[in-house]
Amino acid sequence: MNAPQTTTLGKVPCTIITGFLGAGKTTLVRHLLENAGGKRLAVLVNEFGDLGFDGSFIAGCGIEGCTQDDIVELPNGCICCTVADDFVPALEKLLNRENPPQHILIETSGLALPKPLVKAFNWPAIRSRVTVDGVIAVVDGPAVAEGQFADDPEALKAQAAQDQAVDHDNPLEEVFEDQILCADLILLNKSDLVDAAGRERVKAEIAQHLPKAIKVVETAHGKVEPALIIGLGAAAESDLAARPSHHGEGEDHDHDDFDSVALPLPQAGSPEELVARVAKAAEAEGVLRLKGFAGIPGKPMRLVVQGVGRRVGHHYDRAWGAGEARDGRLVVIGLKGFDRAAVEAALAG
Ligand SMILES: Nc1nc2c(ncn2[C@@H]2O[C@H](COP(=O)(O)OP(=O)(O)OP(=O)(O)O)[C@@H](O)[C@H]2O)c(=O)[nH]1
């Protein structure tokens, strides 16, 4: 392959939004769409679970000027591993539109590594047409504060004592590190759930993982001035060496560490009852993320349930369509071998 061009002139800028499961990527994308200031945006959204949930959630938001065509779903698991089959063709399709977007937001799945995606911008088919304007890593403040991505300190100590290069054996930590190491800007999100001391601890933890200083901006519900995110002009595809990764050239990203399943979510008598069931499911060994929707008898709206770690939230997002089956569904993502039986038992009530 020839050396990548470094000019960004005439290219459509793309912002890659990365961040662990449930960190707040979709929330940020919605905020950016709502505050696009007249700019024609399009969104490519990739999910690990097969529910097509994030896409429907963004598309159903009723944002003015944002049509169904502007939201493209890439549901095949993990964008970083399906670059040739899914990502490049989807991007070309957007660029070939009669009225192409002025800026493209790409929301990766929470388990995707951003670097292979940045690299894909050097593919001959697209490299003269698009550039990575910036990679934004959304960090789940409370999850980091609670040590979710911390390695087992005993294991690290043992490795160091044996003079072995310190290698993370924690798939959560590896994904987290790869995501922040690729970033041009980090959003410390869910700042409303962490006190000031906690936020400082999280920043120190982030800094510990980074070889260079990257700006960290505190956000709640992804509310950030869009100009901070859009228009960074990073041309990240020409700057790959500055973005180290745990996963080397040609090395496969090990999805075998994680598992996902879509389960039916039976109706419950009340939102509280449904949330209680989902919260119980969230406690099952190895579960990382739950999201889905269900019907509540007598309610014309569908109820969305979101679990990140053990925190479960809910809200009504839209009315059920006329004749639409009110079958609830829940995507559960966890570490390989998570306790599916316990999840199913919890959901059955
Ligand atoms: N309290 C609080 N909740 C938040 C914040 N940002 C997002 N959430 C909630 O966290 C949950 C996950 O948010 P999403 O935006 O769906 O996260 P995501 O990163 O897109 O999730 P995946 O696509 O599954 O990886 C939702 O219930 C959000 O409402 C925040 O700043 N504060």
PDBQT file of the ligand as one rigid body, heavy atoms in Angstrom, charges set to zero:
ROOT
HETATM    1  N1  LIG A 401     -26.286   8.897  35.376  1.00  0.00    +0.000 N 
HETATM    2  C1  LIG A 401     -25.811   8.892  34.127  1.00  0.00    +0.000 A 
HETATM    3  N2  LIG A 401     -26.241   7.954  33.260  1.00  0.00    +0.000 NA
HETATM    4  C2  LIG A 401     -25.747   7.983  31.993  1.00  0.00    +0.000 A 
HETATM    5  C3  LIG A 401     -24.821   8.960  31.574  1.00  0.00    +0.000 A 
HETATM    6  N3  LIG A 401     -24.521   8.729  30.273  1.00  0.00    +0.000 NA
HETATM    7  C4  LIG A 401     -25.238   7.649  29.893  1.00  0.00    +0.000 A 
HETATM    8  N4  LIG A 401     -25.989   7.196  30.932  1.00  0.00    +0.000 N 
HETATM    9  C5  LIG A 401     -26.877   6.032  30.955  1.00  0.00    +0.000 C 
HETATM   10  O1  LIG A 401     -26.068   4.866  30.825  1.00  0.00    +0.000 OA
HETATM   11  C6  LIG A 401     -26.734   3.878  30.050  1.00  0.00    +0.000 C 
HETATM   12  C7  LIG A 401     -25.851   3.492  28.849  1.00  0.00    +0.000 C 
HETATM   13  O2  LIG A 401     -25.727   4.604  27.995  1.00  0.00    +0.000 OA
HETATM   14  P1  LIG A 401     -25.464   4.436  26.433  1.00  0.00    +0.000 P 
HETATM   15  O3  LIG A 401     -25.330   5.799  25.861  1.00  0.00    +0.000 OA
HETATM   16  O4  LIG A 401     -26.465   3.508  25.850  1.00  0.00    +0.000 OA
HETATM   17  O5  LIG A 401     -24.052   3.702  26.476  1.00  0.00    +0.000 OA
HETATM   18  P2  LIG A 401     -23.243   3.058  25.255  1.00  0.00    +0.000 P 
HETATM   19  O6  LIG A 401     -21.830   3.336  25.513  1.00  0.00    +0.000 OA
HETATM   20  O7  LIG A 401     -23.807   3.509  23.957  1.00  0.00    +0.000 OA
HETATM   21  O8  LIG A 401     -23.589   1.510  25.458  1.00  0.00    +0.000 OA
HETATM   22  P3  LIG A 401     -23.190   0.260  24.476  1.00  0.00    +0.000 P 
HETATM   23  O9  LIG A 401     -23.520   0.695  23.083  1.00  0.00    +0.000 OA
HETATM   24  O10 LIG A 401     -24.041  -0.849  24.964  1.00  0.00    +0.000 OA
HETATM   25  O11 LIG A 401     -21.752  -0.006  24.687  1.00  0.00    +0.000 OA
HETATM   26  C8  LIG A 401     -28.062   4.489  29.639  1.00  0.00    +0.000 C 
HETATM   27  O12 LIG A 401     -29.034   4.060  30.565  1.00  0.00    +0.000 OA
HETATM   28  C9  LIG A 401     -27.815   5.981  29.759  1.00  0.00    +0.000 C 
HETATM   29  O13 LIG A 401     -28.997   6.710  30.027  1.00  0.00    +0.000 OA
HETATM   30  C10 LIG A 401     -24.372   9.940  32.526  1.00  0.00    +0.000 A 
HETATM   31  O14 LIG A 401     -23.530  10.821  32.263  1.00  0.00    +0.000 OA
HETATM   32  N5  LIG A 401     -24.906   9.859  33.767  1.00  0.00    +0.000 N 
ENDROOT
TORSDOF 0
